[in-house]
């Protein structure tokens, strides 16, 4: 098991990932903000679903999800069709146009990563990918796992909160 100092450094490094995420968000096309990109990504990954399930996967309020869905539906990137099991509900489905937009977003992200990591070896990129996947697995699905967090002493600051991002 790693020592406390290693976890403190890891917390500092993870707080810096925010800068990477912000730069990746800046490359999104103006017509497809982050929330819209997330809707397209989740529909591609999980398939057709009701808006309630999408809200759950996004881990945001239904009203926020509804705004994102309206945005992508108005652009023709998803379609909303009646749910055969409950005519009051709608099933969300990625359209070919939505898949094309998602492909564009993927190309932009891939190009940015290839540019920023151009001095990394294939093995280093592979190792980072493997370790990040393992980290995500260790945390599980934060929306459905009710793990209790350790108590926080409000008088102390974590190493992550003392670092700039």
N, C-alpha and C positions, 0 to 999 in steps of 0.2 A: 504494500500500500504506500502511496506517495506521502511525503511529509507535508506538514501544514504550509510551509513556505512555497512548495510547488503549487498547492491549491490557490494560494494567494496570488501567485504570478499568473496562474491560469485565469483567475477571475479578472485580473487586470487586462490580460490579452483578449479575453472574450468581450470586455467592455469596448475594446478598440474595433471589434467587428462591426460596430455601428457605422463607422466611417466607410467601410467596404459596402455595407448595405445601402448607405446614402448615395454613394457613387453609382451603384448599380441601379438605384431608383432614378437617378438623373438621366440615364440613357433610355428610359421608357419614352415611347412616342407621346406627344401631348394629348392625343385622343385616347390613351390607354394608361390611366394612372394605376398605382399599385393595387388598389382594391379591385379594379377591373381585371388586372393581370392575374390576381389571386383567384378570382372566380373562374377564369378560363383554365387556369392550371388545375384547379380542383375538379372541374368537370372532365377535363382530359384524363386526370389520374384516377378518378373514382367512378366515372360514367354518369349517366343520367340520374338526376335526383330531385327531390322536392327542395323548396327554398329553406325549410326548417333544418334539413340535414346540412345544407350549405352553410347556414348561419352557425351551426354547431361546429363544422369543420373550420370555418373562418374564426371562430371564437369571438364573434361580435354580436351585437344586438340585432334583432330581426329588422329593425328600421334601417340600420346601416347596410345590412345585406340587401334589403329591398332596393335601396338607392344604387348599389353596385349592379344588381341584376337589371334594373331599368336602364342604366347607362350602357351595358353591353348588349341588351336586347334592342335598344334604339339604333345601335350600329349594325345590327344583324349578325352579331357574333354568337348569339345563343337564340334558341327558340323556346317559347313556353307553350306547352300543349297540355290539354286536360289530362289529369291522372285518371286512368280507367277505374281505379279502385275507389276514387273519391273525386267526383266531378267538380267539387269546390276548390280542389288543390290543383296545382300546376306542376308538371315535370319539366325541369330545365335540361336542355340538350345543347351541346356544342354544335355549331353549324360548320360547314366547310370554310366559310369566311372567318369564323372564330378560330378554327384550326390554323388557317393561314396567318392570322394575327399572332397566335401563340408561337408558330414557327418563326415569325419575325422576331418576337421577343427573345426566343431561345438563341437565335443567331446573334442578336445584339449582346446578350449576356456572355455567350461563348467567345465572341470577338473581344469583349472587354477583358475577360479572364485570360485569354490567350495573350493579349497585349501586356497586361500587368504582370503575368507570370512567365514571360518569355525567357527569363534567365533561370527558371526552375527546370530541373530535369524531369523527364517523364516519371521516374520513380518517386520524386518528391511530390509531384501533383497527385500521383496515385496514392501515396501514403497519406497526404492531407485528406483526400477524398475518403479513404478507408477510415481514418480516425474521426472525421466529422460524422460519418454514418454511424460509427460506433457510439459517439457522444449522443447523437439523437436517439439511438436505441436505448442507451442508458437512462435517458430522461423520459422515454416513452411518449405517449400522447398526453400532453399536459392538460388537454381539455377533458379527458375522461378518467385520468388517473388521479385519485384523491390522496396523493402522498402528503404527509404533514411536513411542513417546513420547520426547521429548527427555530426556536424563538430568537427574535432579534432584539438586541439591546439598543434602545433608541439613542443612547449617549455615545455610541461608538459608530465610526464610519467604516464601511467595508473598503478593502483596497480598491475594488472596482469603482467605488463612488469617488475616490480621490484622484483618479486618472482622467485626463481629458480624452474625449473620443474624437 
